[in-house]
């Protein structure tokens, strides 16, 4: 039996204690009581569409994004009729500068060659082309008849006067032929004019910011997944199925698996000099430990290593927390952060269970010696305030309803000497080097990570101290104490 049994029980009890409160909330509004959980979810989901509110630039983004996606599908055909049809996306009499530029910087490495162009500081007089000609010239280097993929991504929207706005757009195109592939990357400022049909603005102009063209000769990668994991008879059943397969087939005590929030970690667990792979999975699916063999294949041995946990596992870390020279394992399993000690041979035993005082799960984990005392500390992120799919960012443009600041809640030392309890929020755990961790989130000035997707330590200032970045999934304001 794997060591998942005791922790599965603990997680079940924790989750059950949360779900016990649900029936009392499932009353009807007709009775004058609070809405049911389903009604709350439907109300939150109604905030997903930017077209349902008055946030102007979000609405402009939605319409412009739709037009660019349609333009990409037209351009992928590349024939004369398609290029002529592209004119319908442009305002009448629109003229464009050349969209493909000869690179002023050139790089070559192995099979790759790169040309790069950046807009000059001062504007230059340039030819004016109709849209069909501009796109014909842009796409001319791609092999005729070969499949072509084009994508546009908007990542900035600005108002530009009455009935006008502009978007900063990433353009990418990729095509391949035997022995050669080509990719174009560019950034464009696209000017838009609104029309009588508000759903379909027209492109009024394009200004290039930069342009890259990358040529690759010969294949760069060979697919070898099935060969590497051939020894694992369950690999296809467990690892090659998407989240939509497991949704509805996994235990409801864990969070929904269809969004794929499960992580992985790479490290040498058995000291043979080869990197191994630990893969986290959803509720009821055993986590996997793939130990690399000298022939570059991998053998699955999570069960004998004591880490085939069945609990919903998100962030995972391989790191030497006890300074004994081997890679230990940390797993975020629901509201538990489990640290398992490696005996040096790749066999693990749970050493610490850091428990949250509330039910929402830990997500990403990061480790660094932030205080330079010689041992690795842990930063644990929490994304949602209740449960994924129930607590959504609100409002989207300045979401502040993610996990609040962490606060330490001491456990009963006599009964749980090894368990530290932590309240909802992102948490910085200082490794005191004596087998214990202390929550120092407030003392370190790390109060919250909003809707934290993850965290990474790096010395950005070159002062010898690890700094930290916490990426967020939604916009926040510019206060300096926001992470």
N, C-alpha and C positions, 0 to 999 in steps of 0.2 A: 504494500500500500504506500502511495506517495505521501509526502508530508503535507499535502494539501488538506488532509482530513480535518485537523484541529482548526486551521484558519478558515476553511469553508464553513465550519460550524459557527465560528465567531462572526463571520461576515453575514451569515444567514440570520443570526440573532439580531445583529445591528440593523439589517435591512428590514427585518420583520417588525422591529420596534418602531420603524418609520411608517411602514405600511399599515400598522394597526390604527393609525389615526385617520386613514383615508375614509373608511365608511362613515365616520361622523361628519365628514365634509361633503358627502355625496347627497345633500338635500336639495330640494328644488327651490327656485327663486319664488315660485308661487306661494311657498310657505313663509316668505319673508326672510329667508336665511341666505347665507353666503352661497355663491354659485359652486357647482360641482367642479371637481378637478378637470373633467373633460371640457366644461365651459370655459374654465380659465385658460386651458391650452388653446382652445379655438380663438379666444380673444387675443392671446399673444401671437398666434400664427397670423392673425389678420394684420399684424404690423409688419409682416415680411415684405410686402410689396411697396416699393417707393412711390407707386402711382396712386396710393391710397392716402397720401398726406400732401402737405404743401411745401415740402422741402425741394425747392426749385432745381438745384443742381443735380439732385438724385433723379428727378424726373427727366432732366435733359440727358443725363448719363444713360438711363434706360433706353430712351428713344435712339440716341446716337449709337449705342452698342448694338441694337437690333439692326440698324442700317449697315453698320460695318460688317456684321456677320453675313448679311445678305450680299454685300459687295464681294466679300471673300469667296463665297460660293460661286458667284458669277465669274470672277477672275480665274478661278481654278480651272475653268474649261479652256481658257486661253485662245480660243479660235476667234476669227474676225467678228463673228456675230456676237460673241460674248463681250468682247472689248467694246463694241458699239453699244451693247445693252448697258454697259457700266455708266453711260452718260446719264441715265435716269436718276442716279444718286447725286448728281451735281446740279447746282443752280445754273440757269441758262447763261450761256456765253462764258462759263468758267474756264480759266486757263491755269495750267499748273507748271511749275518749274520741272526740270529733269529730276525724276525720282531715283535714278541710279547714277551714282557719281564714281569717277575713277578715284581709287584710294590714293591719298597722299602719304600714307604710311603703309609699309608692307612688312609682313612677318611670314616666316616659313619655318616649320619644324616637322621633320619626318614627312608624313603624307599630307600634312595640312599646309595650306597657304591662306593668308588673311590679308585683305585690303581694307583700309579704314579711312573714312572721310568724316570730318567735322565741319560744321558751319563756320565760316570765317567771322571774325569780330565785326567787320563792317560789311554791309550788304553790297552785293555785286549785281551788275546787270546780267540777267540770264534769259535764255530763250523761253518763250511762253508757248506751251503745248496744250492741245486739247486733251481731255482725259484719256481718250482711247489711245492716242499716240504715246502719252506719258507712261501708261501702264504696259503698252506693247514693248517699249524700250526697257522698262524695269524688268520684265519677265523674259526678255530675249535670251539670257544665258542658260535658261533651264532647258534640259534635253527635250526636244519635240516628242510628243506622244507619251512621255513618262508621267507617272502620277505626280501631282503637285499639291502640296498642302499649304494653305495661307491662313494666317490668324492675325487678328487685331485685338489689342487689349488697351482699354482706356484706364489711365491711372491718375488723371487730373482733369477737373472740369472748372472752367472760369466763365463768369458772365462777361459779355463783351458789348453791352448796350442793349437797347430795346430790340427784342426779337432776334438777338444774336448771342452766341456763346462759342467757346472754343475748348477743344479737348487735347490733352497730350496723350499720344497714342503710340504704343509699341507695335511695330509691324514685323512679322516674321513669315518667311516663305522657305519651304524645303522641297527639293526634288532630287531624285536619284536615278541613275542609269547604271548599267553594268560597268564596274570599275571606276565610277565617279559619282560624287554627290555634291550638291551645292546648297548652301543656306545663306539667306539674306536676313539681316537684322537692321532695323531702323527705328528712329523716333521721329515722329511728325507732330507738329502743331496743326490740327485740323480745325478750320473755321467753319461754323455752321450757321445757316440762315433758317429760321423757323418759317413755316408756311401756313396756308389756310388749314392744312391737315396737321394738327400738332403732333401726331404720332410719327410723322415722317419728315424730319428736318432734312435740308439739302446741304451738301458740302459746298461751301463758297470758296475754299482755297486750302492749300497745303503748303506748309513751310517745313523744310527739312532741318532737323537738329543734328543728327549724325546717321551714318550708314556704314554697315560692315558687310563684306561678302567673304564667305568661307568656303574654300574648295577642299574636298577630301578625296584622295585617290586610293581606291581599294577599301575593303571592309575594315572597320575599326574594332568591332566587337563580334564575338561569336556566342550565341546562346548556348549555355552549358548547364542550366539549372537542373534539368532532369538527371544529367550525368553526375553532378556533384552530390545530389541527395538520393541517389538510386538505392542506397542501403536502407532508407527509411520507408518501410512499406506503407506507412500512413501519410506520407508527405502529400500526395495528391489529394487525399480526402480532407486533410486538415489545413494545408497551407495554400492550396490552389483554388479554394472556393472563396468567393467574395462575401462582403458583409450582407448583401441581400439574401444570400443562401442561409446564413446563420440566424438572421433576424426571424424570430418566430420558432426557431428550433433550439434556442438556448434558454437557460434558466432565467426566469423573470426577476430573480433577486439581484442580478447584476444589471449594469446599464446596457442600453441598446447597443448591439454590436455593428449595426449597419454603417456607422460612420467611421469605423476603422481607427479608433484612437489608441490602438495597442502598439507599443514601441518595440525596439530591439537594441541589443548592446553587443559590442565586439570586444573581445579580450582573450588573452591566453589563460584559460582556466586551469590547465594541468601542467603548466611549466615546460612544455616541449618546444617553445619558440614559435608555435604556429597559432594564428588568431582563430578563435572559436566564436560561435554565434549563439546568443540567447534570444529567443523570440517569444514575446508576450502574446497572449491570446485572450479571447473573451470568456465569459462565464461558462463553465462546464466543458471547456476545451483545454486539454493539458498544455501548459507552456512547454516549449521545446528547447533543448540544448543540443546544438550541433557541434561536435568536436571534430576539428579538422585532422585528417590523416595525411601522412607524408606524400601520398599520391594525389593530393588536392581534392579528394572526396571528403565527405563528412558523415559521421556516425551519430545517430540520435541517442543520447543517454541521460535525458532529464530525470527519468524515474530512478535510476541507480545513483544519480548525483544528488537526489533529494530535493529537486526543484521543479517537479512536474505539477506545479500548482494548478488547481482547477478554478480558482477564483478569477474574476475579471481583473486582468492586469494591464495597466497602462504604461507609465514610465518605468524603465529599467536601467540600471547602471551596473557595470563591472568596474570596481575600483578597490584599491587596497586601503580599507578604512582603518585596519588595526596595525598597519606598518610591519607585517610579517613577511612581505615579499611576494604574496600571491593575490590574485584578483578575487575579491569578495563580491557579493551580489546584493543589490537593493532593488526591491520590487514595490511599486505602488499598486496595492490591491484594494480597491475601494477606499475606505477611509483609513486603511492601514498602510504604514510604510514599514515593510519587513526587510531587515538587514540580516543576511545569512553569511556566516564565516566559512571561508574555504580552508580545508585542511592541507592544502598544497598539492593535492592530487586531482582536484576537480570534484571533490565531494563536499557538499555544503550542509551546514546545520544552522537553523534559525538562532540568531544571537540577540536581536532586538526587535520588538514590535512597537512602533511609535503610532499610537492610535489617536485619531481625530475625535473630538468630543461631539461632532455632528456627522451626519451620514454622507454628504457629498464626497466624491472621490478625489484623491490626488491624481494628477495627470503627469506632466513631465518632471524629470529630475535632473539636477546638475550637481557636480561635485568640484570643489577646489579648496585649497588651503587659504581661505580668504584672510585669516588673521595671522598667517605665517608662523604658526606655532608647531609646524612639522607634521600635522595630520590633516586628512581631508574632511571637509565639512559638506553638508548637503543642503541644497535649496530645492524645496518641493513646491510645485505650482498646483493651484486649484482653479478650475475654469468656471464652473457653474455654482450658483448659490444653493440650489436644491438638487436637481437631477437633470441630466441632459434631456432636452426636449421640453422641459417644464419651465425653467428659468431662462428667458431669452434677453439679450441686451436691449435696454430701454432707457433713453431713446438711442437709436442706432448711431446718430451722429455725435453723441457724447455720452456713451453708456457708462454709468457709474454704479450700476447695480450688480456688479460681479462680486466675487468674494471680498468681504471687508478685511481690515487689517487682522493679522493673526494675534492671538493672545494665548499665553501659556496657562494651562490648567493642570496643576500637579495631581498625580495619581496617589492612591493610598500606598505609601512606601512599603508598609509592612506586607501588604498582600501582593503588590505588583512592583517589585523593586526595579524590574527591567522595563516597565512600560511607562512611557511619557505620553501624556494626553495633550492634544493640540486642538485649538478651536478652528473654526472655519477661516480660511484665508491662506495666502502663500506664506511659507514658513522657512526661515533660515535656521538650520540646526547646527550648532557648533559642536564639533567632536572634541571632547575634553581629554581624549587620550587614555582614559581610565575605564573604557567600556560604556560610557554614558554620553548622551547628547543633551544639549541645553538649547532651548528656544531663545534666540537672541534677535528676533526679527525687529522689535522696537529699538533695542539698543543700537543695532546696526543701521537704523534709518530705513529699513525695508518694510514698509507698512502693507502695501498691497500691490498686486500686479494686474488689477482690473480683470479683463477676460483673458488670462494668460494662456498662450498657446505653448510656451516653453521657456527655457532659460539657457543662457550660455555664459560662462566666465571667460574673460580674456583681459589681458593687460593693455587697454586701449591707450593709456597715458604714458606707457613705458616708464612707470615709476616703481616697478617691482611688486605692485599690489594687484591682485585680480579684481577687475571691474566686472559688472554684470549687465547683460541686456535681457529684457523680458519682452518678447514680441507679443502684441495683442491682436486679437481678431477684429476689433472694431475701433472706430475713431475715438480719441480722447482729446482733452484740451491740452494746452501748452504749459500747464503749471509745472514748475521745475521738480516738484516732489512726486509727480506721477512717473511711474516706471514705464 
